């Protein structure tokens, strides 16, 4: 495939992970190892990755049908409580990978997130909603930081509520491998392939990327930065505007 070609459309298919057949699992695995170095086989990938999450969304080229990317996600976890007893809902946004030729096109992950969060906000208007991210590279962190009220970040201290939810999320997914002081999930099962998300001196001029590098200096070994974002109507409005703008200019 021509790596420079930009598609007019990426179509999205969301289905339960347990419904994936063997060819679909292999296809996802092959895309995954384009991005990461790992000792995992395709069976390890299916058992320890795909089947850990309830849903998988795959993104397909609107012209050829080829797989362009995927993201795994659990459904909303409701009735979570902070140490102070506040009830909240958490959406865990986990692994997502897009082939390089689609990085500058409209990213359907934003659209999928918008509808998930909008529906949950309408159904449960009085329960605070947060999203949790595990950022393996600066690219994942930039995608998260594009939302509003995202922590940790370079230009604001993490509020106590967000810090509490971040730690709960980190401990849930990382157990004893979670470093609460830095907000890092320490594990080295897989890491980004060289050349996929390298941080250069030019990148470090961006304060968000510089913050990611300083907070998670061992990202090359596979360590992940835990990030939380509170869902507000202001955030949903901004997300929808971003979707509209990217949709308009994706073919420019």
Order of alpha helices (4+ residues) and beta strands (2+ residues): beta-alpha-beta-alpha-beta-beta-beta-beta-alpha-beta-alpha-beta-alpha-beta-beta-beta-alpha-beta-alpha
